[in-house]
Amino acid sequence: MKDNRMRHVILRNGEDGYIVAECPSLPGCISQGKTEAEALANIKEAIDLWIEEAETNGDEIPAASMH
């Protein structure tokens, strides 16, 4: 079952000129994009894949944090 709750995402400028997107509530869930829109689309996909992998492995899915 997908965890469809909204998750807090942090955007920052990377050293290489890309925008880095990180989801702090999911350890290691990081992505990037050339634009803010691309970074957000990529982190949404990364979040879905992170949760899917956790479900497949029977791992605990951390609660969504809304900071």
mmCIF file as gemmi writes it, N, C-alpha and C atoms, coordinates in Angstrom:
data_model
loop_
_atom_site.group_PDB
_atom_site.id
_atom_site.type_symbol
_atom_site.label_atom_id
_atom_site.label_alt_id
_atom_site.label_comp_id
_atom_site.label_asym_id
_atom_site.label_entity_id
_atom_site.label_seq_id
_atom_site.pdbx_PDB_ins_code
_atom_site.Cartn_x
_atom_site.Cartn_y
_atom_site.Cartn_z
_atom_site.occupancy
_atom_site.B_iso_or_equiv
_atom_site.pdbx_formal_charge
_atom_site.auth_seq_id
_atom_site.auth_asym_id
_atom_site.pdbx_PDB_model_num
ATOM 1 N N . MET Axp A 1 ? 0.846 -1.178 0 1 0 ? 1 A 1
ATOM 2 C CA . MET Axp A 1 ? 0 0 0 1 0 ? 1 A 1
ATOM 3 C C . MET Axp A 1 ? 0.889 1.238 0 1 0 ? 1 A 1
ATOM 4 N N . LYS Axp A 2 ? 0.627 2.164 -0.886 1 0 ? 2 A 1
ATOM 5 C CA . LYS Axp A 2 ? 1.401 3.402 -0.975 1 0 ? 2 A 1
ATOM 6 C C . LYS Axp A 2 ? 1.061 4.321 0.188 1 0 ? 2 A 1
ATOM 7 N N . ASP Axp A 3 ? 2.077 5.01 0.691 1 0 ? 3 A 1
ATOM 8 C CA . ASP Axp A 3 ? 1.896 6.025 1.719 1 0 ? 3 A 1
ATOM 9 C C . ASP Axp A 3 ? 1.714 7.345 0.983 1 0 ? 3 A 1
ATOM 10 N N . ASN Axp A 4 ? 0.474 7.756 0.775 1 0 ? 4 A 1
ATOM 11 C CA . ASN Axp A 4 ? 0.186 8.926 -0.046 1 0 ? 4 A 1
ATOM 12 C C . ASN Axp A 4 ? 0.168 10.236 0.727 1 0 ? 4 A 1
ATOM 13 N N . ARG Axp A 5 ? 0.546 10.201 2.009 1 0 ? 5 A 1
ATOM 14 C CA . ARG Axp A 5 ? 0.575 11.447 2.767 1 0 ? 5 A 1
ATOM 15 C C . ARG Axp A 5 ? 1.668 12.355 2.231 1 0 ? 5 A 1
ATOM 16 N N . MET Axp A 6 ? 1.457 13.632 2.384 1 0 ? 6 A 1
ATOM 17 C CA . MET Axp A 6 ? 2.466 14.6 1.939 1 0 ? 6 A 1
ATOM 18 C C . MET Axp A 6 ? 3.695 14.476 2.831 1 0 ? 6 A 1
ATOM 19 N N . ARG Axp A 7 ? 4.847 14.685 2.238 1 0 ? 7 A 1
ATOM 20 C CA . ARG Axp A 7 ? 6.104 14.63 2.972 1 0 ? 7 A 1
ATOM 21 C C . ARG Axp A 7 ? 6.858 15.933 2.79 1 0 ? 7 A 1
ATOM 22 N N . HIS Axp A 8 ? 7.554 16.315 3.827 1 0 ? 8 A 1
ATOM 23 C CA . HIS Axp A 8 ? 8.38 17.52 3.814 1 0 ? 8 A 1
ATOM 24 C C . HIS Axp A 8 ? 9.572 17.288 2.901 1 0 ? 8 A 1
ATOM 25 N N . VAL Axp A 9 ? 9.827 18.232 2.007 1 0 ? 9 A 1
ATOM 26 C CA . VAL Axp A 9 ? 10.953 18.142 1.077 1 0 ? 9 A 1
ATOM 27 C C . VAL Axp A 9 ? 11.773 19.423 1.207 1 0 ? 9 A 1
ATOM 28 N N . ILE Axp A 10 ? 13.083 19.26 1.221 1 0 ? 10 A 1
ATOM 29 C CA . ILE Axp A 10 ? 14.004 20.391 1.28 1 0 ? 10 A 1
ATOM 30 C C . ILE Axp A 10 ? 14.671 20.535 -0.078 1 0 ? 10 A 1
ATOM 31 N N . LEU Axp A 11 ? 14.672 21.748 -0.612 1 0 ? 11 A 1
ATOM 32 C CA . LEU Axp A 11 ? 15.365 22.053 -1.862 1 0 ? 11 A 1
ATOM 33 C C . LEU Axp A 11 ? 16.563 22.942 -1.543 1 0 ? 11 A 1
ATOM 34 N N . ARG Axp A 12 ? 17.685 22.651 -2.197 1 0 ? 12 A 1
ATOM 35 C CA . ARG Axp A 12 ? 18.87 23.49 -2.024 1 0 ? 12 A 1
ATOM 36 C C . ARG Axp A 12 ? 19.668 23.479 -3.317 1 0 ? 12 A 1
ATOM 37 N N . ASN Axp A 13 ? 20.481 24.487 -3.495 1 0 ? 13 A 1
ATOM 38 C CA . ASN Axp A 13 ? 21.339 24.549 -4.666 1 0 ? 13 A 1
ATOM 39 C C . ASN Axp A 13 ? 22.534 23.63 -4.469 1 0 ? 13 A 1
ATOM 40 N N . GLY Axp A 14 ? 22.769 22.763 -5.444 1 0 ? 14 A 1
ATOM 41 C CA . GLY Axp A 14 ? 23.925 21.885 -5.395 1 0 ? 14 A 1
ATOM 42 C C . GLY Axp A 14 ? 25.148 22.589 -5.943 1 0 ? 14 A 1
ATOM 43 N N . GLU Axp A 15 ? 26.307 22.037 -5.656 1 0 ? 15 A 1
ATOM 44 C CA . GLU Axp A 15 ? 27.562 22.636 -6.104 1 0 ? 15 A 1
ATOM 45 C C . GLU Axp A 15 ? 27.705 22.605 -7.625 1 0 ? 15 A 1
ATOM 46 N N . ASP Axp A 16 ? 27.002 21.673 -8.268 1 0 ? 16 A 1
ATOM 47 C CA . ASP Axp A 16 ? 27.126 21.5 -9.718 1 0 ? 16 A 1
ATOM 48 C C . ASP Axp A 16 ? 26.096 22.3 -10.508 1 0 ? 16 A 1
ATOM 49 N N . GLY Axp A 17 ? 25.356 23.175 -9.828 1 0 ? 17 A 1
ATOM 50 C CA . GLY Axp A 17 ? 24.357 23.989 -10.497 1 0 ? 17 A 1
ATOM 51 C C . GLY Axp A 17 ? 22.973 23.366 -10.541 1 0 ? 17 A 1
ATOM 52 N N . TYR Axp A 18 ? 22.864 22.106 -10.139 1 0 ? 18 A 1
ATOM 53 C CA . TYR Axp A 18 ? 21.563 21.446 -10.072 1 0 ? 18 A 1
ATOM 54 C C . TYR Axp A 18 ? 20.877 21.805 -8.762 1 0 ? 18 A 1
ATOM 55 N N . ILE Axp A 19 ? 19.566 21.599 -8.709 1 0 ? 19 A 1
ATOM 56 C CA . ILE Axp A 19 ? 18.812 21.774 -7.476 1 0 ? 19 A 1
ATOM 57 C C . ILE Axp A 19 ? 18.653 20.404 -6.841 1 0 ? 19 A 1
ATOM 58 N N . VAL Axp A 20 ? 19.068 20.3 -5.583 1 0 ? 20 A 1
ATOM 59 C CA . VAL Axp A 20 ? 19.006 19.046 -4.847 1 0 ? 20 A 1
ATOM 60 C C . VAL Axp A 20 ? 17.721 19.03 -4.027 1 0 ? 20 A 1
ATOM 61 N N . ALA Axp A 21 ? 17.005 17.91 -4.064 1 0 ? 21 A 1
ATOM 62 C CA . ALA Axp A 21 ? 15.778 17.725 -3.296 1 0 ? 21 A 1
ATOM 63 C C . ALA Axp A 21 ? 15.97 16.552 -2.351 1 0 ? 21 A 1
ATOM 64 N N . GLU Axp A 22 ? 15.612 16.753 -1.092 1 0 ? 22 A 1
ATOM 65 C CA . GLU Axp A 22 ? 15.783 15.705 -0.084 1 0 ? 22 A 1
ATOM 66 C C . GLU Axp A 22 ? 14.508 15.572 0.729 1 0 ? 22 A 1
ATOM 67 N N . CYS Axp A 23 ? 14.158 14.326 1.052 1 0 ? 23 A 1
ATOM 68 C CA . CYS Axp A 23 ? 13.012 14.038 1.918 1 0 ? 23 A 1
ATOM 69 C C . CYS Axp A 23 ? 13.566 13.532 3.251 1 0 ? 23 A 1
ATOM 70 N N . PRO Axp A 24 ? 13.68 14.41 4.261 1 0 ? 24 A 1
ATOM 71 C CA . PRO Axp A 24 ? 14.325 14.042 5.518 1 0 ? 24 A 1
ATOM 72 C C . PRO Axp A 24 ? 13.677 12.868 6.263 1 0 ? 24 A 1
ATOM 73 N N . SER Axp A 25 ? 12.388 12.652 6.068 1 0 ? 25 A 1
ATOM 74 C CA . SER Axp A 25 ? 11.723 11.57 6.816 1 0 ? 25 A 1
ATOM 75 C C . SER Axp A 25 ? 12.028 10.188 6.238 1 0 ? 25 A 1
ATOM 76 N N . LEU Axp A 26 ? 12.643 10.145 5.054 1 0 ? 26 A 1
ATOM 77 C CA . LEU Axp A 26 ? 13.014 8.866 4.427 1 0 ? 26 A 1
ATOM 78 C C . LEU Axp A 26 ? 14.531 8.862 4.227 1 0 ? 26 A 1
ATOM 79 N N . PRO Axp A 27 ? 15.272 8.221 5.111 1 0 ? 27 A 1
ATOM 80 C CA . PRO Axp A 27 ? 16.734 8.254 5.051 1 0 ? 27 A 1
ATOM 81 C C . PRO Axp A 27 ? 17.278 7.872 3.673 1 0 ? 27 A 1
ATOM 82 N N . GLY Axp A 28 ? 18.144 8.737 3.15 1 0 ? 28 A 1
ATOM 83 C CA . GLY Axp A 28 ? 18.776 8.482 1.867 1 0 ? 28 A 1
ATOM 84 C C . GLY Axp A 28 ? 17.931 8.825 0.657 1 0 ? 28 A 1
ATOM 85 N N . CYS Axp A 29 ? 16.749 9.377 0.866 1 0 ? 29 A 1
ATOM 86 C CA . CYS Axp A 29 ? 15.857 9.71 -0.252 1 0 ? 29 A 1
ATOM 87 C C . CYS Axp A 29 ? 16.202 11.108 -0.752 1 0 ? 29 A 1
ATOM 88 N N . ILE Axp A 30 ? 17.049 11.137 -1.777 1 0 ? 30 A 1
ATOM 89 C CA . ILE Axp A 30 ? 17.564 12.384 -2.335 1 0 ? 30 A 1
ATOM 90 C C . ILE Axp A 30 ? 17.502 12.296 -3.853 1 0 ? 30 A 1
ATOM 91 N N . SER Axp A 31 ? 17.226 13.415 -4.494 1 0 ? 31 A 1
ATOM 92 C CA . SER Axp A 31 ? 17.234 13.479 -5.95 1 0 ? 31 A 1
ATOM 93 C C . SER Axp A 31 ? 17.679 14.878 -6.351 1 0 ? 31 A 1
ATOM 94 N N . GLN Axp A 32 ? 17.648 15.158 -7.64 1 0 ? 32 A 1
ATOM 95 C CA . GLN Axp A 32 ? 18.048 16.474 -8.12 1 0 ? 32 A 1
ATOM 96 C C . GLN Axp A 32 ? 17.401 16.75 -9.465 1 0 ? 32 A 1
ATOM 97 N N . GLY Axp A 33 ? 17.517 17.973 -9.921 1 0 ? 33 A 1
ATOM 98 C CA . GLY Axp A 33 ? 17.013 18.36 -11.226 1 0 ? 33 A 1
ATOM 99 C C . GLY Axp A 33 ? 17.645 19.654 -11.668 1 0 ? 33 A 1
ATOM 100 N N . LYS Axp A 34 ? 17.545 19.931 -12.962 1 0 ? 34 A 1
ATOM 101 C CA . LYS Axp A 34 ? 18.103 21.172 -13.501 1 0 ? 34 A 1
ATOM 102 C C . LYS Axp A 34 ? 17.276 22.376 -13.084 1 0 ? 34 A 1
ATOM 103 N N . THR Axp A 35 ? 15.977 22.156 -12.85 1 0 ? 35 A 1
ATOM 104 C CA . THR Axp A 35 ? 15.076 23.221 -12.408 1 0 ? 35 A 1
ATOM 105 C C . THR Axp A 35 ? 14.369 22.775 -11.142 1 0 ? 35 A 1
ATOM 106 N N . GLU Axp A 36 ? 13.716 23.715 -10.454 1 0 ? 36 A 1
ATOM 107 C CA . GLU Axp A 36 ? 12.962 23.374 -9.255 1 0 ? 36 A 1
ATOM 108 C C . GLU Axp A 36 ? 11.849 22.375 -9.596 1 0 ? 36 A 1
ATOM 109 N N . ALA Axp A 37 ? 11.162 22.608 -10.705 1 0 ? 37 A 1
ATOM 110 C CA . ALA Axp A 37 ? 10.072 21.717 -11.112 1 0 ? 37 A 1
ATOM 111 C C . ALA Axp A 37 ? 10.592 20.303 -11.376 1 0 ? 37 A 1
ATOM 112 N N . GLU Axp A 38 ? 11.732 20.205 -12.043 1 0 ? 38 A 1
ATOM 113 C CA . GLU Axp A 38 ? 12.312 18.895 -12.335 1 0 ? 38 A 1
ATOM 114 C C . GLU Axp A 38 ? 12.757 18.206 -11.04 1 0 ? 38 A 1
ATOM 115 N N . ALA Axp A 39 ? 13.363 18.964 -10.134 1 0 ? 39 A 1
ATOM 116 C CA . ALA Axp A 39 ? 13.794 18.392 -8.85 1 0 ? 39 A 1
ATOM 117 C C . ALA Axp A 39 ? 12.596 17.871 -8.061 1 0 ? 39 A 1
ATOM 118 N N . LEU Axp A 40 ? 11.495 18.633 -8.059 1 0 ? 40 A 1
ATOM 119 C CA . LEU Axp A 40 ? 10.293 18.194 -7.337 1 0 ? 40 A 1
ATOM 120 C C . LEU Axp A 40 ? 9.68 16.949 -7.977 1 0 ? 40 A 1
ATOM 121 N N . ALA Axp A 41 ? 9.627 16.898 -9.299 1 0 ? 41 A 1
ATOM 122 C CA . ALA Axp A 41 ? 9.102 15.708 -9.972 1 0 ? 41 A 1
ATOM 123 C C . ALA Axp A 41 ? 9.976 14.5 -9.663 1 0 ? 41 A 1
ATOM 124 N N . ASN Axp A 42 ? 11.292 14.697 -9.663 1 0 ? 42 A 1
ATOM 125 C CA . ASN Axp A 42 ? 12.207 13.594 -9.396 1 0 ? 42 A 1
ATOM 126 C C . ASN Axp A 42 ? 12.122 13.102 -7.954 1 0 ? 42 A 1
ATOM 127 N N . ILE Axp A 43 ? 11.963 14.026 -6.983 1 0 ? 43 A 1
ATOM 128 C CA . ILE Axp A 43 ? 11.881 13.585 -5.588 1 0 ? 43 A 1
ATOM 129 C C . ILE Axp A 43 ? 10.547 12.879 -5.333 1 0 ? 43 A 1
ATOM 130 N N . LYS Axp A 44 ? 9.49 13.293 -6.014 1 0 ? 44 A 1
ATOM 131 C CA . LYS Axp A 44 ? 8.212 12.573 -5.865 1 0 ? 44 A 1
ATOM 132 C C . LYS Axp A 44 ? 8.375 11.123 -6.319 1 0 ? 44 A 1
ATOM 133 N N . GLU Axp A 45 ? 9.052 10.926 -7.436 1 0 ? 45 A 1
ATOM 134 C CA . GLU Axp A 45 ? 9.304 9.564 -7.921 1 0 ? 45 A 1
ATOM 135 C C . GLU Axp A 45 ? 10.207 8.812 -6.946 1 0 ? 45 A 1
ATOM 136 N N . ALA Axp A 46 ? 11.228 9.483 -6.42 1 0 ? 46 A 1
ATOM 137 C CA . ALA Axp A 46 ? 12.14 8.839 -5.471 1 0 ? 46 A 1
ATOM 138 C C . ALA Axp A 46 ? 11.403 8.42 -4.199 1 0 ? 46 A 1
ATOM 139 N N . ILE Axp A 47 ? 10.486 9.26 -3.732 1 0 ? 47 A 1
ATOM 140 C CA . ILE Axp A 47 ? 9.692 8.923 -2.537 1 0 ? 47 A 1
ATOM 141 C C . ILE Axp A 47 ? 8.846 7.687 -2.802 1 0 ? 47 A 1
ATOM 142 N N . ASP Axp A 48 ? 8.163 7.653 -3.947 1 0 ? 48 A 1
ATOM 143 C CA . ASP Axp A 48 ? 7.343 6.488 -4.295 1 0 ? 48 A 1
ATOM 144 C C . ASP Axp A 48 ? 8.189 5.216 -4.353 1 0 ? 48 A 1
ATOM 145 N N . LEU Axp A 49 ? 9.364 5.314 -4.975 1 0 ? 49 A 1
ATOM 146 C CA . LEU Axp A 49 ? 10.24 4.143 -5.087 1 0 ? 49 A 1
ATOM 147 C C . LEU Axp A 49 ? 10.797 3.729 -3.731 1 0 ? 49 A 1
ATOM 148 N N . TRP Axp A 50 ? 11.131 4.688 -2.875 1 0 ? 50 A 1
ATOM 149 C CA . TRP Axp A 50 ? 11.641 4.396 -1.539 1 0 ? 50 A 1
ATOM 150 C C . TRP Axp A 50 ? 10.588 3.602 -0.759 1 0 ? 50 A 1
ATOM 151 N N . ILE Axp A 51 ? 9.353 4.095 -0.795 1 0 ? 51 A 1
ATOM 152 C CA . ILE Axp A 51 ? 8.262 3.44 -0.055 1 0 ? 51 A 1
ATOM 153 C C . ILE Axp A 51 ? 7.967 2.062 -0.642 1 0 ? 51 A 1
ATOM 154 N N . GLU Axp A 52 ? 7.945 1.957 -1.968 1 0 ? 52 A 1
ATOM 155 C CA . GLU Axp A 52 ? 7.707 0.674 -2.623 1 0 ? 52 A 1
ATOM 156 C C . GLU Axp A 52 ? 8.756 -0.358 -2.22 1 0 ? 52 A 1
ATOM 157 N N . GLU Axp A 53 ? 10.014 0.057 -2.2 1 0 ? 53 A 1
ATOM 158 C CA . GLU Axp A 53 ? 11.103 -0.845 -1.804 1 0 ? 53 A 1
ATOM 159 C C . GLU Axp A 53 ? 10.971 -1.27 -0.342 1 0 ? 53 A 1
ATOM 160 N N . ALA Axp A 54 ? 10.627 -0.324 0.522 1 0 ? 54 A 1
ATOM 161 C CA . ALA Axp A 54 ? 10.444 -0.639 1.941 1 0 ? 54 A 1
ATOM 162 C C . ALA Axp A 54 ? 9.307 -1.643 2.127 1 0 ? 54 A 1
ATOM 163 N N . GLU Axp A 55 ? 8.211 -1.441 1.402 1 0 ? 55 A 1
ATOM 164 C CA . GLU Axp A 55 ? 7.075 -2.371 1.496 1 0 ? 55 A 1
ATOM 165 C C . GLU Axp A 55 ? 7.482 -3.757 1.011 1 0 ? 55 A 1
ATOM 166 N N . THR Axp A 56 ? 8.211 -3.822 -0.089 1 0 ? 56 A 1
ATOM 167 C CA . THR Axp A 56 ? 8.654 -5.104 -0.648 1 0 ? 56 A 1
ATOM 168 C C . THR Axp A 56 ? 9.523 -5.86 0.342 1 0 ? 56 A 1
ATOM 169 N N . ASN Axp A 57 ? 10.377 -5.124 1.056 1 0 ? 57 A 1
ATOM 170 C CA . ASN Axp A 57 ? 11.3 -5.749 2.004 1 0 ? 57 A 1
ATOM 171 C C . ASN Axp A 57 ? 10.707 -5.92 3.396 1 0 ? 57 A 1
ATOM 172 N N . GLY Axp A 58 ? 9.497 -5.433 3.601 1 0 ? 58 A 1
ATOM 173 C CA . GLY Axp A 58 ? 8.872 -5.513 4.914 1 0 ? 58 A 1
ATOM 174 C C . GLY Axp A 58 ? 9.492 -4.561 5.922 1 0 ? 58 A 1
ATOM 175 N N . ASP Axp A 59 ? 10.152 -3.515 5.423 1 0 ? 59 A 1
ATOM 176 C CA . ASP Axp A 59 ? 10.781 -2.526 6.297 1 0 ? 59 A 1
ATOM 177 C C . ASP Axp A 59 ? 9.756 -1.516 6.792 1 0 ? 59 A 1
ATOM 178 N N . GLU Axp A 60 ? 10.065 -0.923 7.931 1 0 ? 60 A 1
ATOM 179 C CA . GLU Axp A 60 ? 9.193 0.106 8.495 1 0 ? 60 A 1
ATOM 180 C C . GLU Axp A 60 ? 9.288 1.366 7.644 1 0 ? 60 A 1
ATOM 181 N N . ILE Axp A 61 ? 8.157 1.996 7.42 1 0 ? 61 A 1
ATOM 182 C CA . ILE Axp A 61 ? 8.11 3.258 6.681 1 0 ? 61 A 1
ATOM 183 C C . ILE Axp A 61 ? 7.915 4.363 7.706 1 0 ? 61 A 1
ATOM 184 N N . PRO Axp A 62 ? 8.907 5.243 7.837 1 0 ? 62 A 1
ATOM 185 C CA . PRO Axp A 62 ? 8.782 6.325 8.823 1 0 ? 62 A 1
ATOM 186 C C . PRO Axp A 62 ? 7.55 7.186 8.545 1 0 ? 62 A 1
ATOM 187 N N . ALA Axp A 63 ? 6.983 7.698 9.63 1 0 ? 63 A 1
ATOM 188 C CA . ALA Axp A 63 ? 5.825 8.594 9.513 1 0 ? 63 A 1
ATOM 189 C C . ALA Axp A 63 ? 6.229 9.845 8.754 1 0 ? 63 A 1
ATOM 190 N N . ALA Axp A 64 ? 5.286 10.387 8.024 1 0 ? 64 A 1
ATOM 191 C CA . ALA Axp A 64 ? 5.525 11.648 7.315 1 0 ? 64 A 1
ATOM 192 C C . ALA Axp A 64 ? 5.646 12.746 8.34 1 0 ? 64 A 1
ATOM 193 N N . SER Axp A 65 ? 6.667 13.559 8.206 1 0 ? 65 A 1
ATOM 194 C CA . SER Axp A 65 ? 6.833 14.695 9.128 1 0 ? 65 A 1
ATOM 195 C C . SER Axp A 65 ? 6.43 15.951 8.383 1 0 ? 65 A 1
ATOM 196 N N . MET Axp A 66 ? 5.648 16.766 9.036 1 0 ? 66 A 1
ATOM 197 C CA . MET Axp A 66 ? 5.156 18 8.431 1 0 ? 66 A 1
ATOM 198 C C . MET Axp A 66 ? 5.739 19.184 9.179 1 0 ? 66 A 1
ATOM 199 N N . HIS Axp A 67 ? 6.971 19.54 8.873 1 0 ? 67 A 1
ATOM 200 C CA . HIS Axp A 67 ? 7.65 20.668 9.535 1 0 ? 67 A 1
ATOM 201 C C . HIS Axp A 67 ? 7.246 21.947 8.887 1 0 ? 67 A 1
